[in-house]
């Protein structure tokens, strides 16, 4: 019997030292200053919660950045407006086809009092517009290149809002 008791005690002692080693490893991993078993376990559970929070935050950031990259696949339009002797050279470029956008931009020109003197448009895979707009003779309001650019950008924004609702 004494040999059985001795083996049981050795087994218990080895099991106890194994648990102690595991607690020390856990304490080390969690940077815990705790000494007793309960405190080490409490610190470890807090540490696990912090890790879960970090993972959640990283998942949210990943989702946000993937949404940003999706929207960067449809980048903002490129709009340039140069002042000419009697009017403006207007260039608009979007990397995607935009049905109905040309109409919106032409309506904006009309609202500004610009007559389209010449225009080249491509709407197949991307949207490209190069137009020369001259001020209406009856238009007393003086407009500059920045006003034209802002109006075209606003027309594109409104078109985008309307096309997303459909």
C-alpha positions, -999 to +999 in steps of 0.1 A: +000+000+000+028+023+008+040+021-028+006+030-040+004+059-017+038+070-027+029+069-064-003+088-057+017+115-037+043+117-065+015+120-091-003+146-071+030+165-066+038+164-103+002+175-111+005+203-086+038+215-100+023+212-136-006+234-125+019+258-109+040+260-141+009+266-161-002+294-138+032+310-140+031+308-178-004+323-178+009+350-154+038+357-177+016+358-209-008+383-193+018+404-177+001+398-144+017+408-111-007+386-092+006+359-069-023+337-060-042+314-083-075+333-083-059+367-091-039+352-120-071+337-135-090+370-131-061+389-147-061+363-175-098+367-182-094+405-183-065+401-207-087+378-229-115+404-229-090+431-239-078+409-268-113+403-279-119+440-279-088+446-300-099+419-325-133+435-327-117+469-333-094+455-360-123+438-377-142+471-378-111+489-392-107+462-418-144+465-428-140+503-429-109+501-450-125+476-474-154+499-478-130+528-485-111+507-511-145+498-527-153+535-529-118+542-542-126+519-571-151+546-581-129+576-574-141+612-574-145+627-608-117+648-623-130+682-633-108+710-648-119+743-660-096+767-679-105+803-687-104+811-724-107+844-742-144+842-744-155+814-722-142+782-706-126+749-716-143+723-693-129+687-689-148+661-670-136+625-665-150+596-645-137+561-646-171+546-651-200+550-676-225+574-662-259+573-679-277+606-676-247+626-664-243+645-697-278+658-694-272+670-658-240+688-668-256+704-699-285+716-676-259+731-653-243+750-682-277+764-691-283+775-655-249+793-656-257+810-688-231+791-708-236+782-744-218+750-755-198+761-785-180+728-790-181+695-773-166+660-774-182+633-753-174+596-747-197+575-725-188+539-733-166+525-705-158+558-688-173+592-690-153+619-707-165+654-716-144+681-732-165+712-738-160+748-747-186+770-731-191+806-740-210+831-719-245+841-732-246+876-746-276+884-724-258+871-693-248+901-672-236+880-643-199+875-645-188+839-638-153+826-633-136+792-638-140+783-601-178+789-602-181+767-633-161+739-617-181+740-585-214+739-604-202+709-625-190+691-593-224+698-577-242+685-608-221+653-606-229+649-569-266+654-574-266+629-604-247+604-581-273+608-554-302+604-578-286+574-596-280+556-563-317+560-552-330+543-584 
